[in-house]
Amino acid sequence: MFPDSMNAALEDHDEIFRLLLARFRGYEVKTEGDAFVMAFFTTIEALRWCVAAQHALLAHVWPEELLRQYARTHCAFAVPSDITSSHSTMYQSSLSARL
């Protein structure tokens, strides 16, 4: 669909994951596509890495065409900005990962 954007996004995804490994005493065992096998010294460090990775993925600026495609094929998360308003605030406007 968008091979150049997807390749760039996959490189960014991998870099985000790898940059966080050292901070949480983790190491990469292997990868396949966008899947990583990692090991950590403690479960707490693994959980902290997961939280940091999700935050980093949400904060990252992804290619617009991928976000539009993601919005068309996945559930959108929106919540009312207040109970009396008909306007919603976007809860998630980025890609995320199952960790």
N, C-alpha and C positions, 0 to 999 in steps of 0.2 A: 504494500500500500504506500508507505513512505519509507523506503529502505534507507535513504541517507539520514533522515531524522531518527529512525529507529536505531540505526547503528550508533549514532552520536549519543542517543539516550542510553543505550546499553553500556557504552563506555563510561558515561557519567555515573550510572548506577553502580558499576563495578568499582569505580574510583571512590565513590562515597563509602561503599562497604569496606574497601581495603584501608582507607585512611583512618577509619574508626577502630580497626583491629588492634593496633598497637596501644591505643588509649585504654582499652579494656582487656589487655593481656590475652588477646585471641590470636589464632593463626589459621590461615587458609589451608584446608586439606586438599580440596579440589573444587573445580567448577565445571558446569555443563550448561551452556546457554546462559540464562540469567540466574541459574541455581548455584548456590554456594554450599559447600560443606565446610563448617568451621568448628574449631574446638577452643574452649576457654578453660582457664585454670579453675574457676568456680562458677556455680550456677548464677550467683549474683552478678558477676561480671558479664555473663552471657545475657541476662535479662537487661542489664544496663545498656549493653551494646544494642539490643533490640530496640529499646526506647530511643536511644540516640539515632539509630539508623532511620527509624520512622520519622523522627523530627527532621532529620537531614533531607530525606526524600520529599517531605512536605514543603520544606523551605526552598528546595531547588527550583530553578526556573527551567521548566521542560519545554520542548518545542510545541508551539501552539497547535499545529496540526495533530499531534499525538493527543493532546488534551481534548481537542474537539472529538476525535475518534473515540477516546475513552469515555467521554460524556454520552456519546450515542450508544455505546455498547454496555455500559455499566450503570448501576443505580447511582443517582445523584443524591448527595446529602445536603439538604437545605433545612434551615430552621427559621421560624419567624423571628425577626429582630426584636419584637416585643409582642405581647399578647393581643394588643389592639391594632396591630399593623397588618396590612395585607402583603407587605414586602418581606422577603426572606433574605437571610444572610447565608452565603455559601459556606458550608462547613468544611468541605474538602474540594480543593481545586487543583489537586496534584495527583500524581501516581503514588501508590504505596506498595508495600510488600507484605506477604504472609510470612511471618517469622516464627 
